[in-house]
């Protein structure tokens, strides 16, 4: 099984180097900004393998950015891990592509403190999960519908970075526009 890092490296290389693309290297580097209400999806299609990586401030997913203290906070984290640990209901793929989930990687949250928020030492935490699909008929994988807005608290936008054999683009999704084209 190929590592998720290969798809991420491919995505970074293509987006960073594709001068003719609508995405510039500076725009791609800005993906790392921790912005409440925003998340990033990195999508790479390599042959029959589709990799999707979700990067979001934890507050969007679980409602807070500190280590869970109360039973309610612990339950919120456990519920998020159940929901985001399974791609069913999060992504809709064309039935004709015959895609099957082959892996999910939930990265444990690392809780950090910095002084760049409104108050010194404010907590920061990111929620990261990666999905892998094998698509028997990837030539029919023309789009992905993203169903994350109903699952993430206060989500206003999702920036999707997309790399396929024929397309390198960046798309901004909102609750009114959740479909990503994978072909020109």
N, C-alpha and C positions, 0 to 999 in steps of 0.2 A: 504494500500500500504506500503510495507516494505521500510525502508529508504535506501538511497544509502550508508550510513555509514556502514550498516551491511555487504554489499558486500566488501567494502574496509577493514573492520576489519577482515573478513574472509580471504581475500587475504593476508593481512599483517601477520596474524597468521600462515597460511599454508606455505607461502613462508619463513617466518622467522624460522619456526620449522622443516621444511622438510629437515632433514639432508641428506637423500638419493637423494634429488632433485638436479638438475644441478644448482639451484639458492641457493646462500648462504645468510645468514642474512646480512652480510656486503654488498653484492651486492644490496640487496633490500634497505638497508638504504641509499645507494648512489643515489637512485632514486630522491631524493629531490634536487640534484645539479641543479642550474640554468645555463644551457649551451645553448648558442645560436646555432641554427641549429639542436637541438635535442629536442625530446618530449617523453613523456611516455604515454602509454595506459595501464590501469589496466582493465583486463577482467575477469569477474567471471560468471560462469554458475551454477545456483543453481536450480535444477529441471527444470522448464520451463521458468525461469527468467534469462535473459542475461543482465548483467550490464557492460557498457563500460564507463570508465572515461578517458578523455584526459587532460593531464597536459603539458603545454608548456609555455616557455617564450613568452610574448606578442609580442615581436619583430618578431617571426616566423609567427604570425597570422595577425598582423595589421601593421607591419613594423616599430614600435617604441615602447618605454617603458615609455614614460611620458604621463601625462594626455593630451588628444586631445586638441589642441589649435586652429588650423586652420579649416576651413570648410572641407578641404580635409581629415584631420586626423579624424574629427568627422564622415565623410562619410565612411572612411575605417573601423572604429569601428562598425558602423551601418551595413555595408555590411558583416563584419565577423560575427556579431551576427545573421544575417539572414542565412548565409551559415552554420554556426556551430550550429545554433538553430534547424536544421532539419537534421536527420540522412540520408535521401535519398541522394544518391550520395557520401556519405562519407564512408559507410560500405556496402559491398555486402555480403549477407547471402544466403546459399543454399535455393532455392525456396521450396524444399521438407520439410524444417523445419517449414514453415509457420509462420515466425516471424513477429510480428507487433510492431511498436514503441508505447510504452505506457507512455513515459515521457522523457522530456529533461530538465535539470537544468543548466542554465548558471550562473556561480558564478560571481558576479561583480568583476571587476579588482580592486585590491588594489595596489596603486602606492607607492613604498617605495624607500628610498635612503640609500645607504651604501657606504662605502669607499673601498670596495674590488675590484671594477672594475679598469679599466685603470686610471680613474680619481676619486678623492675623491668626494663623494656625488652623484655618478652616479645613475640614476634612474633604478629601477628594478620593473618589473610587470609580473605577470603570468596570463595566460589565462586558465581557467578551465571550462570544460563542462562535464556533465554526461548524459548518455543515458540509457534508460531501454527498453527492448523488452520482449514481451511474445511470446514464441515459442510453438505453438500447437503440434509440432512434434520435440521436442528437441533432440530426438534420431537420427535425420537426420542432426543435426547441427555439421558437421564435420570440418568446416573451416569458416574463416572470411577473406574476401579480404578488405584491408584498402586502401581507395582512398584519403588519406589526403595530399600526397606529392604535388599534383597539386593545392591544396588549401592553402598551407603554404609557405610563402616566405623564401627561403634559407634553407629549411628543408633538412638535410643530413641523419638523422637516427631517427627512432622511436623505443624505447625499449618497448616491450609488455610483461607485467607480466600476466600470464594466470593461472587461477585456475578453474578446473572443478571437478566433483566427481572422475575422474580417472587420472587427469593430473595436475601437478604443474610445470610450466616451465617459462623461460624467453627467448624471441625471439627478435633478432635485425632485424628490417625492414629497407630496403633502397628503393629507387625508382625502383630498378630492382627486388626486392623481397618483395611483399606486402601481401602475403597470410600467414595466421596463422592457423596451424593445431590445432584442439581442441580435437583430439583423437590420441592415439598412433598408 
